[in-house]
């Protein structure tokens, strides 16, 4: 679909996302140029999707502050059109999970979660919300809330069959099960996670 701006921009977002999954770090300058191109083409949803995918793809490759700078600049470039309701909450929960919690900005993460709590329309947003909120509750020693959220998260993430949902779930649910002493469930879940990732 050469000459179709949506198709070209969509493919560019998919390409850097897939490359990150294969061990190739996303390049911040290229992401900034891509967001500019989406704004120029009027493809604002693809611009926001590029920002979201960069948040996820850059984690583990780039420092949090570098990712956050690209995200902030991208938001400015797209400021003429707010993020669509379909992905706006997912952008906020992604930033909370990948940028705010890892940099110990829990109060900011709480505020972001409070803003999106009533707008969890997509399954992806709900899964990320449960992982962030449940993980924060666990870190704070809130046994009741962490149990409620993480018990909802585990089957939903496994049912998705998607690595990007299952691995973040495992990152909070496995230590929670270890801490609460539910060792049989811990072993069972670990076996399921290892099967999904081909035991890597």
C-alpha positions in Angstrom: 0.0 0.0 0.0 2.7 2.5 -1.1 1.5 6.0 -0.9 -1.0 5.2 1.9 0.3 7.2 4.8 -1.6 5.2 7.4 -0.3 1.9 6.1 3.3 3.2 5.9 3.2 4.7 9.4 1.5 1.7 10.9 4.2 -0.5 9.4 7.0 1.7 10.8 5.5 1.4 14.3 5.1 -2.4 13.9 8.7 -2.6 12.6 10.5 -0.9 15.6 8.2 -2.8 18.0 9.1 -6.2 16.5 12.8 -5.3 16.3 12.8 -4.5 20.0 11.3 -7.9 20.7 14.2 -9.4 18.7 16.9 -7.5 20.6 17.3 -4.4 18.6 17.0 -1.2 20.7 14.6 1.5 19.4 16.4 4.7 18.4 14.9 7.8 20.1 15.6 10.1 17.2 13.8 7.8 14.8 10.8 7.5 17.1 10.7 11.3 17.3 10.8 11.6 13.5 8.1 9.0 13.2 5.8 10.9 15.7 6.4 14.0 13.6 5.4 12.2 10.5 2.2 11.0 12.0 1.3 14.5 13.0 2.1 15.9 9.6 -0.1 13.1 8.0 -2.9 13.7 10.4 -2.6 10.1 11.6 -2.7 11.1 15.3 -3.8 7.7 16.6 -0.7 6.1 15.0 1.4 8.8 16.7 0.0 7.9 20.1 0.5 4.2 19.3 4.1 4.9 18.4 4.6 6.6 21.8 3.0 3.7 23.6 5.0 1.1 21.8 8.2 3.1 22.4 7.5 3.1 26.2 7.2 -0.7 26.1 10.0 -1.3 23.6 12.5 1.1 25.1 12.2 -0.4 28.6 15.3 -2.5 29.3 17.3 -0.8 26.5 17.2 2.8 27.5 17.2 4.8 30.8 13.8 5.7 32.1 14.6 9.5 31.8 15.6 9.1 28.2 12.3 7.3 27.4 10.3 9.8 29.3 11.9 12.7 27.4 10.9 11.2 24.1 7.4 10.5 25.4 7.0 14.1 26.6 8.3 15.6 23.4 6.0 13.2 21.4 3.0 14.3 23.5 3.8 18.0 22.6 4.0 17.1 18.9 0.5 15.6 19.1 -1.0 18.1 21.5 -3.4 19.5 18.8 -5.4 16.2 19.0 -6.0 14.5 22.4 -5.3 10.7 22.5 -8.4 8.8 21.4 -10.4 7.2 24.1 -9.5 3.8 22.6 -5.9 4.2 23.5 -5.5 7.2 25.8 -6.0 5.2 29.1 -3.5 2.6 27.8 -0.9 5.3 27.2 -1.3 6.5 30.8 -1.1 3.0 32.4 1.9 2.1 30.2 3.7 5.2 31.5 2.8 4.3 35.0 4.0 0.8 34.7 7.2 1.3 32.7 8.3 4.8 33.8 6.7 5.9 37.1 6.8 2.7 39.2 10.4 1.8 38.2 11.6 5.3 39.1 9.9 5.1 42.6 7.3 7.8 41.6 4.5 5.9 43.3 2.4 8.9 44.1 2.4 9.9 40.4 1.5 6.3 39.5 -1.4 6.4 41.9 -2.7 9.6 40.3 -2.4 8.1 36.8 -4.3 5.0 38.0 -7.0 7.1 39.6 -7.5 9.0 36.3 -7.9 5.9 34.2 -9.8 3.7 36.7 -13.2 4.6 35.2 -12.0 4.3 31.6 -10.7 0.8 31.4 -12.5 -0.2 28.2 -9.8 -2.4 26.5 -8.5 -5.7 27.8 -5.0 -4.4 27.4 -5.6 -1.5 29.6 -7.3 -3.7 32.2 -4.4 -6.1 32.3 -1.8 -3.3 32.7 -4.0 -1.6 35.3 -4.2 -4.8 37.3 -0.4 -5.4 37.1 0.4 -1.8 38.2 -2.2 -1.4 40.9 -1.8 -5.0 42.2 2.0 -4.6 42.2 1.8 -1.4 44.1 -0.6 -2.8 46.7 1.8 -5.8 47.2 4.8 -3.5 47.6 2.9 -1.5 50.2 1.8 -4.6 52.1 -1.9 -4.2 51.4 -2.8 -7.9 51.4 -6.5 -7.6 50.7 -6.1 -5.3 47.6 -3.1 -7.2 46.2 -4.9 -10.5 46.5 -8.1 -9.1 44.8 -6.2 -7.5 41.9 -3.5 -10.1 41.3 -6.0 -13.0 41.4 -8.0 -11.3 38.7 -4.8 -10.6 36.7 -3.3 -14.1 36.5 -6.0 -15.9 34.5 -6.7 -12.9 32.3 -3.1 -12.6 31.3 -2.7 -16.4 30.7 -5.9 -16.4 28.6 -4.5 -13.7 26.4 -1.7 -16.0 25.2 0.5 -12.9 24.6 4.0 -12.6 26.0 3.6 -8.8 26.6 0.7 -9.6 28.9 2.0 -12.8 30.5 5.5 -11.6 31.5 4.5 -8.4 33.3 1.8 -10.5 35.1 4.5 -13.1 36.2 6.7 -10.2 37.3 4.2 -9.3 40.0 2.2 -12.5 40.7 5.2 -14.9 41.1 6.8 -12.9 43.9 3.4 -12.3 45.5 2.7 -16.1 45.5 6.2 -16.7 47.0 5.6 -14.1 49.7 2.2 -15.4 50.6 3.6 -19.0 50.8 1.3 -20.5 48.1 4.1 -22.7 46.7 2.0 -25.2 44.8 0.3 -22.4 42.9 3.7 -20.7 42.4 5.1 -23.9 40.8 2.1 -24.3 38.7 2.1 -20.8 37.4 5.9 -20.9 36.8 5.4 -24.0 34.6 2.7 -22.2 32.6 4.9 -19.2 32.1 7.9 -21.2 31.1 5.8 -23.1 28.6 4.7 -19.8 27.0 8.2 -18.6 26.7 9.5 -21.9 25.4 11.4 -22.4 28.7 13.7 -19.5 28.0 
